[in-house]
């Protein structure tokens, strides 16, 4: 690997405020210089007592309909029949 071309890789907290859910992971978005391009400005104190940069996300596995089981199934058969009635071949 080449030296001095890779972004810093450190700890960061991703937080989903709509579901009150957060997780600590490593990312290239964390850096010592907060507020730089693509860098988080906010920090949060984690359960281990340390302070980490935090990134707020709109959807996570705690709030996504597919993972929470609230996804709706669309009736595609009815749509196909409606399309065939309108634009299908006439017998």
N, C-alpha and C positions, 0 to 999 in steps of 0.2 A: 504494500500500500504506500502511496505517496504521503509525505509528511505535509502537515499544515493546509490540507485542502478539504478535510472532512469536517462537518459541523460538530459542535459539542454535543455529547450524549449524556443526559443526566435525568434526575428524578423530577417528575412533574405530576400534579394532581389534575385529573379531568373531572369536572363537576357538572352534573345534570340537575339544575335547580328545579325543574318542573317535577322531578320524581324524588327530590331530596336524596340523591345518590352520588357518591364520589368514589374514585379509585385512584390509587397511587401506582404509577408505572414509569418506565423510562422512555424518554423521547428526545428528539433533536430540537424540540421547541423550548427546552429549558436552557437557560444560560445565566451567567453571572450578571450580564448587562441587561437588566429588565427593560422592556419597552422598545427594544431594537426591532428590526424587521422580522415579523413573525414570532416575536418573543412576548410572553405574557407580562403584563404590568402588575397584576394583582398577586398577592401571596396569601397563603392560608397555613395555619398551624395544624399539623396532622396529629394523629393519636399518639405518635411516638415522641411528641414534644418538639420536633424540628419544624422549621418553616420551609415550605416549598412553593414554587410558582404554581398558579392555578389557571386552568383554561376552562371557560364555561362553554358547554356544548348544548345544542338544542334537543338532540335526541340521543339516547343511549339504550343499552339493552334493557334498562329498567323502565323506559317509557315508550319503546317502539311497539306498535300493535302486534307485529309478528311474534315477538318474544314474550309479550305479556299475555297472549292468547285472546286478544280482543279484535283480531283481524276479521273482516267480513269476507264471505265468499260471494263472488258476483255470479249471477245466473247467466252463464254464457250461452246455454242452449236456447234460452228465450230470445236472446239477441240475434242469434244465427237464424232462427225461424222468422223473426221480424224482417231481417235483411232479405231472406229468400222470398217472403211475401211481396216486398216492395220491388226488388230488383232481380229476382230469380227468373229463370226461363218459364215461359208459359207452356203448359202441356197441350 
